[in-house]
Amino acid sequence: MRILLVLFVFLLMSCNQQDVVVPAEGEAAKPVLGDTFIEASIGEPSNLLPVLSSDSASSAINGLVYSGLVRYDKKLVLEGELAEFWEISEDNLTITFHLRKGVVWHDGAPFTSADVMFTYQMYIDPEVPTSYAEDFLQIAKAEALDDYTFRVTYEQPYAPALESWGTSIHPKHLLTGQDVTKSPLSRAPIGTGPFKFIKWDAGEKVVLEANLDYFEGRPYINRIVYRVIPDASTQFLELQSGGLDFMSLTPIQYATQTDTPAFKRNFNKFSYLAFGYTYLGYNLQKPIFQDKKVRQAISYAIDKQELIDGVLLGLGQAATGPYKPDTWVYNAKVKRYDYAPEKARQLLDEAGWVDHDDDGIRDKDGQPFAFTIVTNQGNDLRTKSAEIIQRRLKEVGIEVKIRVVEWATFLKEFIFPGNFDVTILGWTGGPEPDQYNIWHSSKTAPRELNFVKFQNAEVDELLEQGRRTFDQAERKQIYDRFQEILAEEQPYTFLYVGEALPAVAKRFRGIEPAPSGIKHNFIKWYVPASEQKYAR
Amino acid sequence: MLTYLLKRLAMMIPLLIGITLISFVVIHLAPGEPTDMQTDLNPKASAEMRNRLMERYDLDKPLYVQYGKWLGRLVRLDFGESFAQDHRPVMDKIAERLPITIIINVLSILVILLVAVPIGILSAVKRNSPFDRGTTIFVFIGFAMPSFWLALLLMDYFGVRLGLFPIAGLKDIGHEYYSWPGQIWDYVRHMILPVFVSAFGGLAGFSRYMRSNMLEVIRQDYILTARAKGLSERTVIYKHALRNALLPLITILGLSVPGLIGGSVIFETIFAIPGMGKLFYDGVMMRDYPLIMGILVIGAALTLVGNLLADISYAMADPRIRKG
């Protein structure tokens, strides 16, 4: 019995190595190698071949394992990754990429233009079930001029083209002549990126290790572990107990639950505007929303600051259009709809919506002004926003009901058949300003993204022009006008842009917040030797 | 006995086909398709590519054709390929999740039996005593308390504050580098909270059932006879009463066989345990038909087998049924 007890204590000690490290201030800033970075993901990655996956867990891992020809730098300007530099022809139809020499795949094979060519052919192959063919179908001709030169020619000038070459390049020598969906690479990827895939424990974790041959030099951190933790509360507890080094906090966690001395001692918190905004979209085919004044009135009646304070706990900004406020394309001079209930009432009166029968609800031709806001289940921020909006609209004499529906049903039964009055949804964007798929009048068919059925000849023309123009100053003019029209027309009431709120364990140094976030220089993050926590 | 068994087994086949047919129709009635996840509201996906996906998965064919194809594969014990983006065989996906679910469920049933049976017996023997009342309150608190809430409280207390147990997952990050007893201890530490939480909720059912069985038996004439013979109270309760009171538990255990593979979504989500419940839930949310059907078929088959096992073992344990 005594032997057993001793063994027990020994085991307890040998496994309890999750000591809390207290970082010392002002330590010498010389990067050193080592340590492990542990991050959590809500869902399990679906597929580690980028061509087949579209979920965020897979993308996060694929982004580190693979590289594209180009990528966004910390200021959101495209820079070369696998391409050293590129040339765009006078007529904007041809892009010639000059590839980096001496890059090797994680299995040691050399990277050449044949891999780029293969990737292009795979994306447009009808047999490959990818959701990303669209950008590549615009290409008229692709040629590998030599091992390190790759040229694509487009049917028409296509401004999003360059960005689309940020797509992960796949290894030809491992995938050629196979059914891509059956490739072992989907569970054990081989790329050219800064981290190599080591292993995947199904439902549990994915482990990556620093690629010692990475063409920009090896990352300082030795390992990354992605743990699958499906519950956000559990993730937060894991973070606090030291089981995670990184997590994107919710507004309530950021604002109130991480204000403890223990948390501040062990973590750095960051906040910056995220790409993406939440909106209230009107079904423009419904007669009541066809009058611009009605839409403007609703926009005036909603207090956006109240939404930001109430829903995001102040961690966000009012949205005025589809672009993020700190990007080059954002137009700060568009018409704003700050909270002004008087203006709202006046506009509604002008539109003929008056409370004739004195029941507190405006009416017109015997019809009360009532509608339903429909949104998807599982997004607490949207549901709360709907409730606040409901109360504000009641004050100007509009009756609102709220309906929350499971995602698949929500799209299939409400959004795509046009079977809704108003919806609260969000779009996530990126630095590329092309919004053709969301606002062009040709994109109103069932399942297409202009489901509010916004139709405006000038916007159509601007969007077409914007896609064909490469010069940023010219594009700025085009998209400025586009934002003016949207602000005037209010097909959506643009509500708010939320903030990304990451927390990172304090032992990680070298983090530089930038317009693109904090992960842009991830390979330069390091942990001082005295604070390293994991030996392997 | 053998013919009875064969007859029962043969009867299971049409039953199983009926279950699969109904399940197949019902899940296809739910709005949404497996392709939606990849294509809906995705600015980079075109209508043409959606059709390509539909064709690939046979979703453009009438339902009876789809069912026929599925059944054809099932006969060859092929559950097909998942519609999820990993395109893996359904069998593989189930096989990697099954062991952990079974282990946790078996452990939790063992804990329930070890705790609930004695509680049930003692409450019956000392009916209406403070012990009876106290345990009744205790087991009903377990029954009524939301498991996710209890789990979070325990994780916060034992995991974050005391640092005693790991919070989630099945093993430490450095698990591979531990010695083998270290690895086993690592597993045990990770299992304590999940098994406790999952067993706590199940105590009420078993202990109350045990209690009422026992009360029933104690009132029987043969117990009176045993007491009249002058046997000690101990012998009366543990030899004569207990054996008979345990019999109906066999039925309950048989009925919990299908439960062994069914995980709980909430529970698995909270503890980050990759089990069957989460797999099934994600499958439903993505409308991954082959995966849903695969799990349903296994569940249905186990339910039928469990019933059969319960009947057989009951017959073996109780001579009245065997001979009657």
Interface residues (C-beta under 8 A of the other chain):
Chain A: L7 L11 L12 S14 C15 N16 Q17 Q18 T36 I38 G43 E44 S46 N47 L52 S53 S54 D55 S58 P126 P129 T130 S131 Y132 A133 E134 D135 L137 T181 K182 S186 R187 A202 G203 E204 K205 V225 R227 V228 I229 P230 D231 S233 T234 L237 E238 Q240 S241 G243 W407 A408 T409 L411 K412 E413 N437 I438 A445 R447 E448 L449 Y534 R536
Chain B: A30 P31 G32 D36 M37 Q38 T39 D40 L41 N42 P43 K44 A45 S46 A47 M49 R50 R52 L53 R56 A84 Q85 D86 H87 E96 R97 L152 M155 D156 G159 V160 G163 P166 I167 A168 G169 L170 K171 D172 I173 G174 Y177 Y178 S179 P181 G182 W185 D186 R189 E268 T269 I270 F271 A272 I273 P274 G275 K278 D282 M285 R287
